[in-house]
């Protein structure tokens, strides 16, 4: 799926009532990134993918201001990442790198992610995955 087509697809499905979006494409490495920010500015997340294989989506850079944690904003940002990614491709695998020694590991498991493998060269980080599809 070409860069223009992806950008057009994202434009057509944005949830502008709850989020702000910033799309960036790097022709240097053929990666696209979509930043998703809560309208109130208290949380931000990003997804990125290789232009030539949009079936694999990497979730990254999830951050919620400490004062606003435990109010489901992080879950809403994850769900929005997944919704956008599904709209781009229809059926995707989500991957993320997580420190297995933090609360985030258990949180992602509750959201339906599962252990994939250890990150090469790291004793603390692992890869998590989730298969998702709009047809499910």
Secondary structure per residue as TSV (DSSP state, phi and psi in degrees):
chain	resnum	aa	ss	phi	psi
A	1	X	-	360.0	123.4
A	2	X	-	-71.4	160.1
A	3	X	H	-55.6	-46.3
A	4	X	H	-63.8	-38.6
A	5	X	H	-67.2	-41.1
A	6	X	H	-62.1	-48.9
A	7	X	H	-59.3	-42.1
A	8	X	H	-63.4	-42.4
A	9	X	H	-61.9	-44.9
A	10	X	H	-60.7	-45.3
A	11	X	H	-56.7	-37.0
A	12	X	H	-77.3	-14.1
A	13	X	H	-122.8	10.3
A	14	X	-	-60.7	143.2
A	15	X	-	-99.6	80.2
A	16	X	T	-72.6	-12.8
A	17	X	T	-71.8	-32.6
A	18	X	T	-114.2	-20.2
A	19	X	E	-136.8	158.9
A	20	X	E	-115.7	150.7
A	21	X	E	-131.5	145.5
A	22	X	E	-138.1	118.9
A	23	X	E	-103.0	133.3
A	24	X	E	-135.0	139.4
A	25	X	E	-125.3	134.2
A	26	X	E	-110.7	109.5
A	27	X	T	-71.7	-18.5
A	28	X	T	-61.7	-41.9
A	29	X	T	-123.1	9.7
A	30	X	T	57.2	34.7
A	31	X	E	-111.7	142.7
A	32	X	E	-114.0	145.3
A	33	X	E	-130.7	136.9
A	34	X	E	-120.8	117.6
A	35	X	E	-90.5	134.4
A	36	X	E	-121.9	123.1
A	37	X	E	-123.3	136.9
A	38	X	E	-64.0	146.0
A	39	X	T	-56.3	-33.2
A	40	X	T	-82.5	-3.4
A	41	X	S	76.9	11.8
A	42	X	S	-93.8	-5.2
A	43	X	E	-150.8	149.4
A	44	X	E	-145.6	147.7
A	45	X	E	-148.5	163.4
A	46	X	E	-139.0	150.5
A	47	X	E	-126.5	148.0
A	48	X	E	-144.0	157.5
A	49	X	E	-155.6	158.0
A	50	X	E	-81.0	130.1
A	51	X	T	-56.8	-29.7
A	52	X	T	-90.8	-7.0
A	53	X	E	-145.0	80.3
A	54	X	E	-79.7	2.6
A	55	X	E	-78.2	-12.9
A	56	X	E	-113.3	117.8
A	57	X	E	-116.1	131.9
A	58	X	E	-103.1	124.7
A	59	X	E	-91.7	134.2
A	60	X	E	-151.0	167.5
A	61	X	E	58.8	38.1
A	62	X	E	-77.3	126.7
A	63	X	E	-145.8	131.5
A	64	X	E	-124.7	129.9
A	65	X	-	-51.2	134.2
A	66	X	G	-51.3	-38.3
A	67	X	G	-66.5	-16.5
A	68	X	G	-115.8	13.5
A	69	X	T	-75.6	161.1
A	70	X	T	66.3	26.3
A	71	X	S	-124.0	17.5
A	72	X	S	73.0	8.3
A	73	X	H	-65.6	-41.2
A	74	X	H	-60.6	-43.7
A	75	X	H	-63.2	-39.3
A	76	X	H	-64.9	-39.8
A	77	X	H	-66.4	-41.7
A	78	X	H	-61.0	-46.6
A	79	X	H	-61.5	-36.8
A	80	X	H	-69.9	-39.4
A	81	X	H	-57.1	-47.0
A	82	X	H	-66.3	-40.7
A	83	X	H	-61.9	-46.7
A	84	X	H	-63.3	-46.3
A	85	X	H	-60.8	-42.3
A	86	X	H	-63.1	-38.1
A	87	X	H	-67.5	-31.3
A	88	X	H	-69.9	-45.2
A	89	X	H	-115.6	-30.6
A	90	X	S	97.3	-45.7
A	91	X	E	-141.6	119.0
A	92	X	E	-138.3	162.4
A	93	X	E	-108.5	129.2
A	94	X	E	-99.2	136.6
A	95	X	E	-128.3	144.6
A	96	X	E	-151.2	150.9
A	97	X	E	-100.9	129.8
A	98	X	E	-137.1	145.6
A	99	X	E	-77.5	116.4
A	100	X	T	-69.6	-9.6
A	101	X	T	-96.3	13.3
A	102	X	S	-118.0	167.2
A	103	X	H	-62.7	-24.8
A	104	X	H	-63.6	-32.1
A	105	X	H	-57.8	-52.1
A	106	X	H	-64.1	-36.0
A	107	X	H	-63.3	-45.7
A	108	X	H	-65.0	-35.6
A	109	X	H	-60.8	-41.1
A	110	X	H	-63.6	-26.9
A	111	X	T	-86.1	4.2
A	112	X	T	100.8	6.4
A	113	X	-	-84.8	156.5
A	114	X	E	-136.1	159.0
A	115	X	E	-63.5	134.7
A	116	X	E	-108.3	-59.0
A	117	X	E	-169.5	164.3
A	118	X	E	-70.3	148.6
A	119	X	-	-75.1	126.3
A	120	X	T	-56.4	129.6
A	121	X	T	82.6	7.2
A	122	X	-	-128.4	137.8
A	123	X	S	-91.9	-13.3
A	124	X	S	-108.2	-28.1
A	125	X	E	-98.2	143.0
A	126	X	E	-132.7	161.8
A	127	X	E	-97.2	133.8
A	128	X	E	-110.9	155.0
A	129	X	E	-140.3	160.6
A	130	X	E	-152.6	130.4
A	131	X	E	-95.4	135.4
A	132	X	E	-142.6	156.1
A	133	X	E	-156.4	144.7
A	134	X	T	-67.1	-24.0
A	135	X	T	-74.6	-15.2
A	136	X	-	-72.5	360.0
